[in-house]
Amino acid sequence: MKVVDQRRKPSGAKSDPLDARILAELGRTDINRLQLKPDSELIQEFKILTRDQDTLIRESTRLSNRLIACLKEYFPAALELFSKTTLPVALDFLKLYPTLEAAQKASVQDLATFLKAHRHPKPNQTDIVLYQKLHSPQLKVNPVVTRNQSPSDAGYTFSARTAPRASQRV
């Protein structure tokens, strides 16, 4: 604070007791200079946008966590297929292949076509990796869980995909 620096002794020495005394004196003598001014409209708008962005980020995180928890119960292999389950390619994969059984019916060519449609950088290499992961030994999931935990039925795919984009507006 420049005001505090100006009121220090010429030596410029700092000490907590001296700083406390200077601040107390400032509060007593310069009260009119220390009054809070209302925020400008620009600052108020910035605060609102920042608060909205924080809310959207929290909501996006919450939905991502719900999607991961849901996938752990009924389609754990999906968690291994893409680097992040909230990537558009991963969400579209879950829409197209909502269960392990549906994904296992896809051929290598089907997976390559899907990856090319999503502009994947290495579709002809990644399709084989996905195919192998889908056809590796998997834990059997209770059919009741599969019927009742599909993320597309619960609206996870839509919400988890739109929330991050909404936060990018800010």
N, C-alpha and C positions, 0 to 999 in steps of 0.2 A: 504494500500500500504506500503510495507516494506521500500521502498526508502524514503517515506515521514516520516515514523516513525524514520528512522535513522537520519534524518536531524533535528529532533525536539530537543529542549533543553533537558538536562538530566532529568529534572523534568517530562517530558512526557506530559506537559500541552497542551491541545488542545484549539484552538480558530480559528474561521473562518478567521480573518485577517492573523494570523500566517500561517494557511494552504494555504491561497491564495498566500502569499509571497513565501512559499516553492514551490508550484506548478509552479509559474511564473519563479522562479530560475531554477527549473528542466527543464522547456521548453526552457530556454535560454542556459543553460550550457550542458545539457545531450541530446541534440536533436538527436544525432546519436543512442542513446539507445532507443529512443521513436518512431523510424520509424516503420511504419507498415510493417509486413512481409506478403507476399502473402499466402493465405490459402494453406494447403497441399491438395493433391488429395483426401485424405480421407475426409477432412473437406468440400471440394467442392461437393463431392458426397453426403455427409450427408445433405448439404444445399439443393441440388436438390431433394433428397428423401423427406425431410421435406416439401418443397414447394409443391411437388406432393401430399403428404399426406393431406396437408391443402386444396388443390384444390379438392381432392376426398371427403373429409369430407364436404366441402361446397356444392359440387354437390349432395352428398347423402342427406344432409339436405334439399336442394332445392327440390329434387325429392320427399322426404317424405312429405314435406309441400304441394306439388302439389297433391299428392295422397290423402292426408287428405281433401284438399279442394274439390277435385273431388268426394270423397265419401260422403262428407257433402251434396252435391247437389243431388246425385242420389241413394245412398245406405247408409244412415246414420246409420242404424242398424249395419253395418259392423264395425263401429268404437267402438261399445260396446262389440264385441265378443272376442277380444283378447287384451292382455295388451298393445301391440304395433302393429300398422298396418304394420310395416316393418319386423316383424318376418317372417321367411320362412313359417311357418305354416299358418300365416294370408295371405301372398301373394299367397300361393298355394290354399287356400280356395277361394280367389277372382278369381283365374283362373278357378277353378272347378265350383264355384257358382257366376258368375259375376253380378247377379241381386238379389234383394230380392225375387222375384218370384221363381227364380231357387233355391235359398237356402231354401225357404219354402217347396219346393217339396221333399227335403231330409228328410228321416226318421231318427229316433233316431239311428237306426242301421247303416245307411249310415254315420252319423256324427261320431259314435264310430269307425267305420272302418277307416274313414279318420284320426281321431286323433291317432289311433293305428299305422297307416302307418307313421305318423310323430313322433312316439315315445313320445306321450304326457304322462306325469306322471300319470294322472288320467282320462283316456279316458271314462270310464263308468260313471263317475260323471259329467264330463265336457260336454259330449254329451247332457245330459238332460238340462243343463243350456243353452247351445247354442240353442237347440230346443225351449226352452221357450222364450228366447230373440227374436228369429226369428219369433215366432208366437204371440208375444205380440202386442198390437195395435201400428201401425206404421203410420207415416205421408204418405199420398199418394204423389208419385212423378210423375211429368209430364212425360208421355211416350216419348216425344221428347227429354227430358233431358236424360232419361235412354238410348235411342238409341245412343245418341251422346257423352255421357260422360263416357263410359265404360273404366276403366283404362287399361284393356288388349288391347283394340283397340288403345289407345294412347301410348302404350309401357311403361307405368309406372311400371308395375309389373316387367318386365325384368330389367329395368334400376335401379329401387330402390333396387332390390335384388342384383345386381352385384356390384354396387358402394361401399357398405360397405365392401364387400369381397376384393375388389381391394385395399382399404385403409389398410387392415390388412396385406398386403404384406410388408409394410414398417416397 
